[in-house]
Amino acid sequence: MGALFVIVYLAVVIAMIASIWKTFEKAGKPGWAAIVPIYNIIVMLEIGGKPTWWIVLFLIPIANFIVLILINLEIAKKFGQSSGFGIGMCFLPFIFWPMLGFGSAQYQGASTSNSDHLIS
């Protein structure tokens, strides 16, 4: 029974990595960023058009959950999806991220974010 759980768990993890990788590529970002801790959050912030300093908010309990919801809502919006889809990305990510990454949704946001202009 334990081996079956591990196999299913690994399958879900691999599917999630592939889904986020594909979503990043659709948005013009490097797919490999999906597997790099912290950098993947920065890329999500860029895709959602949020400032990079929001990464600090992930260190604050409760605020991190709210920020995650806001980022997922913005990412869904940038791909032409509804707010309900963004909520689904938070609470059922193993269903909604593959739909976004492997589905027909196309990235409709700008290729650069406001944080990129501040650095230049």
C-alpha positions as CSV (number, residue, x, y, z in Angstrom):
1,M,0.0,0.0,0.0
2,G,2.9,2.4,0.8
3,A,4.5,1.8,-2.5
4,L,1.3,2.6,-4.4
5,F,1.0,5.9,-2.5
6,V,4.6,6.8,-3.4
7,I,4.0,6.0,-7.1
8,V,0.8,8.1,-7.2
9,Y,2.5,10.9,-5.3
10,L,5.4,11.0,-7.7
11,A,3.1,11.0,-10.7
12,V,1.2,14.0,-9.3
13,V,4.5,15.8,-8.5
14,I,5.9,15.2,-12.0
15,A,2.6,16.2,-13.6
16,M,2.6,19.5,-11.6
17,I,6.2,20.3,-12.5
18,A,5.4,19.6,-16.2
19,S,2.3,21.8,-16.0
20,I,4.0,24.7,-14.4
21,W,7.0,24.3,-16.8
22,K,4.6,24.5,-19.8
23,T,2.7,27.5,-18.4
24,F,6.0,29.4,-17.8
25,E,7.0,28.6,-21.4
26,K,3.7,29.9,-22.7
27,A,4.3,33.1,-20.9
28,G,7.7,33.5,-22.5
29,K,9.6,32.6,-19.3
30,P,12.2,29.7,-19.0
31,G,10.4,26.5,-18.2
32,W,13.2,25.2,-16.0
33,A,12.3,28.0,-13.5
34,A,9.4,25.8,-12.3
35,I,11.9,23.5,-10.5
36,V,14.0,26.3,-8.9
37,P,12.8,27.2,-5.4
38,I,12.1,30.9,-4.8
39,Y,12.9,31.8,-8.4
40,N,9.7,30.0,-9.5
41,I,7.8,32.4,-7.2
42,I,9.6,35.4,-8.8
43,V,8.6,34.1,-12.2
44,M,5.0,33.7,-11.1
45,L,5.1,37.3,-9.9
46,E,6.4,38.5,-13.2
47,I,3.8,36.6,-15.2
48,G,1.1,38.0,-12.9
49,G,2.5,41.5,-13.3
50,K,3.1,41.9,-9.6
51,P,6.2,43.6,-8.1
52,T,9.1,41.3,-7.2
53,W,9.2,42.6,-3.6
54,W,6.0,40.7,-3.0
55,I,8.2,37.6,-2.4
56,V,8.8,39.1,1.1
57,L,5.1,38.6,1.7
58,F,5.5,34.9,1.4
59,L,7.5,35.0,4.6
60,I,4.5,36.3,6.6
61,P,2.0,33.7,7.9
62,I,-1.5,34.2,6.5
63,A,-0.4,37.0,4.2
64,N,1.4,34.3,2.1
65,F,-1.8,32.5,1.5
66,I,-3.6,35.7,0.5
67,V,-0.7,36.7,-1.8
68,L,-0.8,33.2,-3.4
69,I,-4.5,33.6,-4.2
70,L,-3.9,37.1,-5.7
71,I,-1.0,35.8,-7.8
72,N,-3.0,32.8,-9.1
73,L,-6.0,35.1,-9.9
74,E,-3.7,37.4,-11.9
75,I,-2.0,34.5,-13.7
76,A,-5.4,33.1,-14.7
77,K,-6.4,36.6,-15.9
78,K,-3.3,36.9,-18.0
79,F,-4.2,33.7,-19.7
80,G,-7.8,34.8,-20.3
81,Q,-9.3,32.7,-17.6
82,S,-11.9,33.6,-15.0
83,S,-11.5,34.4,-11.3
84,G,-13.0,31.0,-10.6
85,F,-10.2,29.4,-12.6
86,G,-7.7,31.3,-10.5
87,I,-9.3,30.1,-7.3
88,G,-9.2,26.6,-8.7
89,M,-5.4,27.0,-9.3
90,C,-5.1,27.6,-5.5
91,F,-7.3,24.8,-4.1
92,L,-7.1,22.2,-6.9
93,P,-3.7,22.9,-8.5
94,F,-3.3,19.3,-9.7
95,I,-6.4,19.9,-12.0
96,F,-6.2,23.6,-12.9
97,W,-2.4,24.0,-13.6
98,P,-2.4,21.1,-16.2
99,M,-5.5,22.7,-17.8
100,L,-3.6,26.0,-18.1
101,G,-0.3,24.5,-19.2
102,F,-1.5,21.9,-21.6
103,G,-4.8,23.5,-22.6
104,S,-5.5,26.0,-25.4
105,A,-5.2,29.1,-23.2
106,Q,-2.7,31.7,-24.5
107,Y,-0.7,34.2,-22.5
108,Q,-2.2,37.7,-23.1
109,G,-0.1,39.7,-20.7
110,A,2.9,41.9,-21.5
111,S,6.2,40.2,-21.9
112,T,7.9,42.5,-19.3
113,S,6.7,43.5,-15.9
114,N,6.9,46.7,-13.9
115,S,9.7,45.3,-11.8
116,D,11.9,44.8,-14.9
117,H,11.6,48.5,-15.6
118,L,12.7,49.5,-12.1
119,I,15.9,47.4,-12.5
120,S,16.9,48.8,-15.9
